Amino acid sequence: MRKSSHSSKAIAPYWVSLGVCIFLAGIVWLVFGQTLGHPFINFDDPEYVYENPEINAGLTAHGVIWAFTHLPSPDWFPLTSISHMLDVQFYGLRAGGHHLTSVLVHTAVVILLFLVLRQMTGTLWRSAFVAAVFAIHPLRVESVAWIAERKDLLSGLFFVLTLGAYVRYVRKRTLSRYILMSTLFACGLLSKPIFVTVPLVLLLLDYWPLRRFEQRLAIRGLLLEKIPLLVLSLAVSAATITGQTGEVVSMEPLPFVWRVNNAFVSYVTYIWQMIWPARLAIFYPHPRNHLALWEIALAIVLLIAITALAFALRKERPYLIVGWLWYVVMLAPVIGVLQVNLQGHADRYTYLAQIGLYLLVVWSIADLSVSWPYRRQILSVAAAIAIVALAPRALTQTRYWRDSESLWAHAIAVTSDNDTAQADLADLLLRRGRVSESVFHSQEALRIRPGNADAHNTLGIALFQMGDLKDAVAHWKQSLEIQPGNMNAQVNLAWALATSPDASLRNGTRSVELAQNVALRVGHPNAMVLRTLAAGYAESGRFSDAIDTAGRALQLAIAQNNSALAEDLQLNIANYRRELPLRDPGVVTPVPMP
């Protein structure tokens, strides 16, 4: 009988933990299961997935080699790219399958986070609540509902696996366990470069809850064991910065002071969004120099005060300094000091960083409530209220991702002067044939920021389709003055210069120059680019080159089952054989450049 009683006590925590895991999986699917019916969106999904020939060919040896070798690049995350290839291999370009993978990965991250926190801290319910808030906080929606953000989820998966392997290594320090932990860390780096901060997070965990700092002589050893990880981090950081620097050159650079000021305010903004997750959007425009001095000063004072308090209480409440520095350190690479694009901040950047704040808050409440009567009941009710409050908000936020039009319309509604949202909505409407609406939103984007190259390009396409060829060409030229490397504008302008009925607009030599530039830079054969290059050759009188190039475009169109383009190219080739250049009265479609 005693043996049976002892066995029941040992089994009970297992069943409780299993129940928590089932609950966590349930709330994830309650919120994010709806995404299985959502399509791709027109922001990053084309470039990263469905218009990228390396990805949409499925899992191939060539694709795997490309994933690891296309450097320097701002989007170098090989394992993430391979995960997209696997999705295409299994599901084709049916978006629901890609969403299924994302929700499954997020579910795994949530459950593993709970198990790892319990393993590290020895607490069940605190760990469960942190994992539950992480699972369905509305700030998670962007990472889970956006297929292109698979990198967040994969880096999250390898993050919790790295933490688990690190705890196992700490408990028994063997070379095999260190190699396993380091391998998982390397996989995280290959999923998303933000992983470079993880060695510092491991050092924080050494302080608490692993308490490896208690022996002063061991501190040097703790630092030394992180050196191999830091070397890997530095290598990936260098590659990432090199790739992103090239991207920034092609966009409007923001003054350093603007970026630093916004970084201070963004740290506080993310905290407020954690507490009050309202008016969330896919894109928040950078405030530039419009931040009030009092906002910047208040943010700096608040950050200094929290840091000072956490440091002062580091011995009595070590989770304060660990949780706070976890948040600060993991956000540092994406806080905006290093310019990536023209956004002010982004929900997705909080995916791993805010776990530190959850730890800080939950452990603080648990300690401060020790003397409360009915403590367990009060905290249980409070936890239930928090989860019940977050779930509907996350459900609603996820619904905005049901299609691109809903997503961009919501972003315009909850932000101010969002030229990016206006421009992307204009692009979407143009692709759907709603030309007049596209013109309106393109003009709105240019009213907000005249230097929006994409808005000029989209407006040029819309005007071209409406027969206003001269203004269309003018907008494409403006787009290229702002962003000389804008491949969409280059191809569209090249097409107009080669095919315009207006002789004063035609320039075959310039058309060939633009189209050749894109063909060299795009990195893979593109049927629309080759079609444009062929038209440029024909306008320049180089009909044999035109026939050969259009023939290659035709082969691609047939391979891609694009019957409409294939038929059009056959007509083009017939013209070139009669030594007739093309004349387009004003019908051109947007040319996506993967």
N, C-alpha and C positions, 0 to 999 in steps of 0.2 A: 504493500500500500504506500509506503514512504517513497519508493522508487517512482510509482505512478504520480504522486503529488509533485515530486521534484520535476518530473518530465513535463507536467502540465504548466508549471511556472516557466520552464524554459521555452515551451512552445508558444505561450501567450504573446510575448513580444513579436514573434514572427508573424502571427496572424494579425496583430494590430498593424504592423508595418505593411503587410500585404493589403489590408483594408485601406490604409492611407494611400498606397500606390494606385489602387483601383479608383479611389475617390479623385486623386489627382488626374489620372487619365480621363476620368469621366468629365471633369470640368473643362479640361482642354478641348475635348470633342464637343461639348455643349456649346462652347464659344466659337471654335474654329472649324467644326465639321461642315459648316455652310460653305466654306471656301472650295469644297470639292465641286461645286456647281459654278464657280467663278471662272472667267476667261483669263487669258494673259492681259496685261495692261500695256499701254503704249509708251511706257517710261522705263528704260533699261531692259525690260523683258525682250524686246526685239534684238538688241545688241548682244545680250548675254545668252539668249536661248533661241527663239524661233526664227530669227533671220541670220543667225550665225552658222555658216555652213559647216564649221568644224564641230559645232555642237549638234546641229540637227541631222548630222549623218549617223548619229548614234555612237556607240562605243567601238572605236577602231584604233588600230595601232598608230595610225597617222594622227588621230585626234589626241591620243594620250601623249605622244611626243610633243605635239603643238601645245598642249596644256602646260607642259613643264618648260618649254623653250621660248615662248613668245615674250621675250624680254628685250629692252625695258618696256614696261606696260603698266598703266595705272590699275589694270584689272587682272593682275597676276595672282590667281588663287587656284592652283592646279587641281586640288582635290574637289573644290567646288565645281569647277568646270567638268571634271569627270563625273561628278554626281548628276549634273544636267545631261551629260551624254547617256548615262545609264537610264535616266528617266525617258529620254527619247527612244532608247533601245526597247524599253518595256511598254511605254505608253504612246509612242509616236509624239505628235504635237497636240495631243489632247490635254488641255490645260488641267483638267480634273486630276489626272494621274500625277502631274507634277505637284499639285497642291496636296495630294494624298501623302507624297513623300515628305513634304514640308511639315505637315501636321504630325506625322509619325516621328520625325526627328525631334520636333519640339516636345512631344510627349515623352520621348526617351530622356531628353535633357531635364525635364521637370522631375521625373521619377528618380533619375540618378542624382540630381541635386539634393533631393530629400535624403537619399541613402548616404551620400557622402557627408552632408552636414551632420547627420545623426552619428556617423562613424567618427567624425572629427570632434564633435562637441559632447556626445553622449546624451543628447536631449532628443526626445521623440517629437513632442508637440510643437516646440519652437521651430524645429527643423521643418516639420510638416507645414506650419503656417507660412514660413518664408517661401517654401516651394509653391504653395497655393497662390500666394500673392504674385510671385514671379510668373506663374503659369498663365494667369488671366488678367493681369494688369493691362489696361487699354494701351499702354505704351508698347506692349508686345505685338500689337496687331500688325504694325508695319513689317516687322521681321517675319511673321508667320504667314500673313496673307499675300505678301509680295514674293513671287517666285524668284525674282532676281536677287532677293536677299537671302537666298539659301546659305550664303556665306556666314551670316549671323548664326544660323541654326547649327551648321556643321562646326563652326568654331566653338559654339556653346557645348556641343556634344563632346568635343575633344577637351574642352576646358574642364568639365566635370570628371571626365575619365582621367585627365592629368592629375587633378586634385586627389581622386581616389587612389591612383597609383603612387602619388607622393606620400600620402598618409601610410600606405602599406610599406613604402620604402623607409619611412621614418621609424616605423615599429620594428623593422628588421633590415638594417642597412646592408644590402648585398649588391654586387655589381649588376646582377640580372634584373633586380628590381629598379635600379637606377636607369638602366638601359631602356626598360619598358616605359618608365615615366618620361624619359627624354624622347623616345620615339613618339609617344602620344602628343607630347609638346610640339614636336616637329610637324606632326600631322595638323595640329591646330594652326601653326604658322602657314602651312600650305592651304589652309581653308580661308583665312582672313588675316591680313597683316596686323590687325589690332592686337593679336595674340602676343606681340612683342613685349607687352607689359606683364605677362604672367609670371616671369621669374621674380618680379618685385612683389606680386601678390603672394607667392609661395614664401617669400621672406616675411611678409606680414603674418602669415599663418604660423610661421615658426614662433612668432611672438605670442600669438593667441589664435586658436585654442591649443596648439601643439606644445606651447611653453618650452621651446628649445633655447630661448634666450636666458633662461634662469641660471645657466652656468656661463659665466663671462668668458672663460677660456674657449667655449665652444662657438662663440660668435664668429671668429675668424673662419672656422670650418664651415659654418653655415654660408658664409659669403663665397668661400672657395667652391662649394658644391654647386653654386648657381652660375659659375663662370662659363661652363660649356653651353648652358641655356642662353646666357647673355650674348655669347658669340653668335649663336644662331639668330638671335633677335636682331643684332646689329647688322648681320648680312641681309636679312629680309628687309629691315628698315632702309638700308641703303638702296636696295633694288626698288622698293616702293616709292621712296622720295624721288629717285631718278625718273621713274615712270610718271609720277604725278606732276613733277616739274614741267615735263613736256606738255601735259594737259593744261596747266595754268598759263603757259606761254600763249596757248590758243584762246584764252578767255581774258576778260578784263581783270587785271591784277588789283587787289584791294590793298590800300596802305596798311603797313604793319600795325600802326596805332589803332586803326579801326578793328583789326582782327583781334588784338589783345583786349581791347575794351569789350568786344562782343564775347570773348572767351570768359571773362569774369562774370558777365551777366548770364551767359548760357549755363554755367555751373549752378547758379541759383534758379534759373528757369526750369532746369530738369528736376530740381528738388520740388518746386511748386507743382510741376506737372505730375510728379509722383503722388503728391497729396491731393491735387484737384485736376484730374485728367480730362479737361474739357477743351474744346476748340482745337483738337489735334488735326494735323494735316500732313499730307505726303511731302510737302515742300514749304519751308518757312523762308521767305526772302531775307537776305542779309540786311540788317538795319543800317549798314554803312556808317555815316557820321551823324545819324539821327538819334542816337541814344542820348538821353539827358544826362548831364553830369551827376545829378543826384542818384540816378539809377546805377551808374558805374561805381560811384563812391559807396552807395549802400551795399552793393554786391561785394565789393572788396572788404568792407568792414565786417560783413556777415561771414565771409569765408575765413577771414583772419580770426574772428571770434570763435567760430566752431573749431578751427584747428587748435587754437590756444586751449579751449576747454577740453578737447579730446586729449591733448598732450598732458594737461594738468592732472587729469583723472586716469592716466594710462596704467597706473599700478592697481588702483581699486577697481577700475572698470576698463580692462584692456580692450574689450570689444569696441569701445568708442573710437580709439585711435586706429584700430585695424579696419573697422567698417568704413570710417571716413576716408582713410588713405586708399583703401580699395577703390572707392568711388572716384576719388580725385585722380589716382594713377591710371585707372583703366580708361577714363575719359580723355586723358591728356593728349593722346595721338590724334583724336578726332574733335577736339574742342574748338578748332578753327584757327589756331595760331599758324599752322601750316595750311595754306589755302588749297582746298580740293576742288571746290566749285563756288557758286555764288549763294549757297544757302547759309542761313544764320545758325541753325541747329537742326537736328534730325532725331525723331523718336527712336529709330533703330540703334542709335549709338548707346542707348541705355540698356541694351539687352543683357549684358553681363555686368556692367558697371554698377547698376542700381542694386544688385544683390548685396553689395557692401552696406548700402543704406538700410536695406531690409534687416540685415543682421543687427546693425546699430540700434534701430528702433525696437525690434522685438526683444532683444536681450535687455535693453534699458527698461522697457515696460515690465518685463518679468522681474527684474531686480527691484524696481521702485514699488512694485505691488506686493512685495513679500509679506508685509504686515496687514494687508487688507483682509477684512472679514469676507467670507464667501469669495475668496480670490479666484479659485478655479472656475466657479460658476460665472463670475463677472467676465473673466478673460475669455471663457468659451463663448459667451454670448457676443462679446465684442469682436472676436475673430469671425464668428458666423455672420455678423452684420457687415463686416468689411468685405468678406467674400461675396455675400449677396449683393452688396452695393457695386462691386467691381464687375461682376459677371454681366449684368444688363448693359452697362456702359461699354464693355468690350464687345458685346454682341452687336450693339448699334454701330460702333466704330468699324467693325468688320464688314457690316453691310455696305458701307460706302465703297468697299473694294469690289463690289459686284460687277462693275464695269468701269472703264476709264472715264466715261463722261460723268458718271456719278462722283467719282473720285476727285476729278479736277473741279467740278462745280462746287463740291464741298470745300475744297481748298480755297477757292475764290471767296466763298461765303464766310470763312472763319479767319482769313488773313487779310491784310491790307496791302494794296499795291503789289500784288503777286504776279509779276510779268511772266515768270516761268509757267505758272498754272494757266494763265491766259494763252500763252504761246502753244503749250501742249494740248490744250483744249481745241485751239484753232487747227492744229495739225490733225487731230482726231476727226473733227467735223469735216475737214477737207477730204479725208480718206473716205468718209461716209457720203460724200457728194453734197454736203450742205455748205455750198460755197459762200453764200452771202453771210451766213453765221460765222464761218471761218474768217472772212474779211473783218468782221466786227471785232472778234477776239484778238486777231493779229494786230489790228490798229490799237486796241486797248493795251496790249503788251508794249507796243512801241510808244504809246503815250506815257506809260509808266517808266519805261527805260528805252530810249531811242537806240541804245547800243545793243539790243537783243538781236543777235545774228540769226537765230532760228526763226524768230517772228518775221524778219525781213524775207527770209527764204520762203516761208509758208505763204506770206502775203503775195510774193512774186508768183508762186504757183497758182494761187487763186485768181490773180489778175490775168495771168496767161490763159487760164481756162475761160475767163470772161472776155477774152479777145483784146485786152489792153496790153499789147506786147511791149511797148516802150516803157511803161511803168513797171512791168514785170522785170524786164532786164535791169532797170534802174535799181530795184530792190535787191536783186541778186548781186549786183555790183556793190551795193552798200553792205550786204551781208559779208562779202569777201573783204571789204575794206576793214570791217570790224574784226572778222575772224578769217584770215587768209586760208586757213586749213579746213574750212567747212566744206566737207566733201559733197553734201547734198546740194549746196548752192553752186559748187563748181560744176557738177554734172548737169544741173538744171540750166545754168547759164550756157554751158557747152552745147546743150541740145538746142536752145534758142538761137545761138550764133550759127549753128549748122543748118537749121531747118526753117527759120523765119521766112515768111513770104515777103517781108519787107527787106529789100536789098540793102538798105542803109544800116540794118541791124546785123546782117550776116558777116561773119569773119571766120572762115574755115580754119585758118592757121591757129587762131586763138582757141577755137573750139577743140582742136586736136591737142593743143598744149594742156588745156584744163582736163580733158578726159584722160589723157595719158598720165597726168599727175595722180589722178584718183586711182586709176588702174594699178599703178605701182604701189600706192600707199594702202589700198584696201586690204592687201594681204592674201587675197584669194580671188579666183575668177568670179565676176559678177555679171550676169546677163545684161542688166540694164546699163551698166557702165560700158560694156563692150558694144552694145547697141548704139549708145551715144557716140563712142569713139568711131564706130563705122560711119555714122552720119557725118562726123567731122571730116573723115578721110574723103567721103564722097563730095562734100562741099569744096574740098581742096583739090578735087580732080584726081585723087589717088584711088581709083575705083577698084583696082586689084586688092589693095589693102582693105578697102571697105568690104569687099566680098569675103575675104578671108576672116576678118574680125566679126562680121555679122554671122558667118558660119559657125564660129566658136560660140557666139551668143546663142545661136539656135540649138546647138548641142546641149548647152546648159539648160535652156528652157525646156527642152524635151525631157532631160534627166530629172527636172524638177516638176514635171507634169503641168507646166504652165502653158496650156494649149493656146490661150489668147495671145501671149507673147510670141510663141512659136509661129503662129499664123502670121502675125504682124512682121516678124523677121523674114519669113519666106517672101512676103511682098516686097520688103526692103531689098532683099538680095536680087529679086527680079528687076527692080529699078536700077540697081547698081550695074547689073549685066548689060542694061541698055544705056549705061553711062548717064543716068539721071539722078541727081541729088534729091534728097527728101525735102518736102515742103509741108510743114505742120501749121495749120491755121490757128492753132491755139488749143491743143489738147495734150496735156502732159500730166503725168501722175507723180506723186512724191516718190523719190528714189531713196529707200532706206539704205544706209551705209553701215553694215555690221562692223 
